[in-house]
Amino acid sequence: MNTENEPRALVAGNWKMNGLSHNVAEARALTEGLDEAGCDCMLCPPAPLLPLFATALEGSPVALGGQDCHPEASGAHTGDISAEMLADVGCEAVIVGHSERRADHGESDEVVYAKAQAANRAALTAIICIGETQDQRDAGETLAVITRQLDGSVPEGVGGDDTVIAYEPVWAIGTGRTPMPYEIAEVHGVIRGWLVERLGEEGESIRILYGGSVKPSNARELMAIKHVNGALVGGASLKAQDFLGIIAAYK
């Protein structure tokens, strides 16, 4: 794999609004044979399942993550979850700024920035998502959109210990379509350049994940692309066999 001067890879599964209590068995199945995985592994189930998953994954190499958090630590925010609450149930990270949150809930870069700060305040790693729509790609705006989202969403002074960037082209999420390898390489190269310019040497340590229709059949090719330091996986993370197939790209 493409590991020279690159941070250790991370493969994280985002279950989105899927899964019931009986699906915890899938989480347990993931722990089998992962002690020698060539990457870090994480699952991000729906919030009601977090305590169950924390128990199921205890003592395993699979970390637990949340799917969203509120910028504030507490308060009158019905239905929301703070980063501190996620940490309290055993989470090590939280996804912020996923395109579905940006689109469905109108989250701006400013809101994502505040959520990333909240994650770090609670000693969680912020997995900051960025990505362009099909219309933006067709208009040749991909790199401008990516740079704008980085400018607005990534807090000052972050590093590899508290921040991950996930590039997910919106048009590739759940569609079965993926960009060409050279297109992914171009975007990830721009992201790495931005991180180094903004953060100096620390920018080299931040992992950049690719997400968007990653599956066992294409994982090895995608994970070999320069500056791709793992994957943020959606549907393929719901079945242990598929998720393990993606992780196997690092064996």
Secondary structure, 3 states (H helix, E strand, C coil): CCCCCCCCCEEEEECCCCCCHHHHHHHHHHCCCCCCCCCEEEEECCHHHHHHHHHHHCCCCEEEEECCCECCCCCCCCCCCEHHHHHHCCCCEEEECCHHHHHHCCCCHHHHHHHHHHHHHCCCEEEEEECCCHHHHHCCCHHHHHHHHHHHHCCCCCCCCCEEEEECCHHHCCCCCCCCHHHHHHHHHHHHHHHHHHHHHHHHCCEEEECCCCCHHHHHHHHCCCCCCEEEECHHHCCHHHHHHHHHHHC
